[in-house]
Amino acid sequence: MTSKIVAIQGNHPSKLNPKSDTSIFLANEIQNKYKIFYYEPRDLSIINSKIIAKGYFIKFNYKSKNFFKIIKKQKLNLETCKFILIRQDPPFNLEYISTTYILDQIKKKVRIINDPTSIRNVSEKLYSAKYKKFMPNTIFSQNIDEIKKFFKINKNVIIKPIHSFSGNDILLLNKFDQKIIKKFIKKHDHIMCQKFLSKIKDGDKRVFIINGKVAGAISRVPKKGSFLSNLSKGAVPINIGLTKKELKTSNLIAKDLKKENIYFSGIDFIDQKLNGDINVTSPTGLKTFFDLSNINLAKVFWKGLKA
């Protein structure tokens, strides 16, 4: 019989910020009904054909300065869990992929969010290529000649790693610089090049998609002098609605992601254009949305899973 355990695969709790972290927010909502077992990806193993995690049962408390308390350390057969949340930060590297292959072996016995096969199939930036008509001019390449042509047409260009996160390593270039771009490609292989949208200064919009439905949105306004709208880079969150155009695009993507077996995701808009970040590995922002709107999407999240 499956026990009432929710396992979270994530970065160590000491590295999390309780004021904004979505993993803590989701765990806090369900911990009165389920025990929370927490482990890091490196502590996931296959032992005697069982998927074993070395971790600890944990309690979260927003009212305490020490916001988490480790109750009991142990090894756990993850088949005994009701749910597993994959919540570690990218980069989406081979270690990340390895954990999805390991968890694939028990996904018919345990509900895993997001589905590990789907996380591999829905590349967070490359998947957006199918929505090109909703995006600013964008290419994915490591071909210097193609990138040079793109700069000639679009002038100011954002270049991004395909498998990074939280605005890390993103550059804004106002002219083609072969030395910088070659160095960037050497580090990241294929890269994403996108026409810079100056209205990012007014913020982007993060849209939350849960179980195939648009659940809410916030805007994130970059700090002065920055073009990065990530909260981890100092952006300021604002409660905001979606335009008809944004809602239509979001509903289309939400429907597609449900078909891909993605339960929880986040997509971003700048000036009503999809910016190509379709977050499925570890979507964030639910705690911030709650603080701004008093709407608890953690309840929606768990209700959809019939937890």
Secondary structure, DSSP 8 states (H G I E B T S, - for coil): ---SEEEEE-S-GGGS-TTT-HHHHHHHHHTTTSEEEEE-GGGEEEETTEEEEEEEEEEE-TTSSS-EEEEEEEEEEGGG-SEEEE-------HHHHHHHHHHHTTTTTSEEES-HHHHHHS-TTGGGGGGGGGSSSEEEE--HHHHHHHHHHHSSEEEEESS--TTTT-EEESS--HHHHHHHHHHHSSEEEEE--GGGGG-EEEEEEETTEEEEEEEEE--TT-----GGGT-EEEE----HHHHHHHHHHHHHHHHTT--EEEEEEETTEEEEEEE-SS---HHHHHHHH---HHHHHHHHTT-
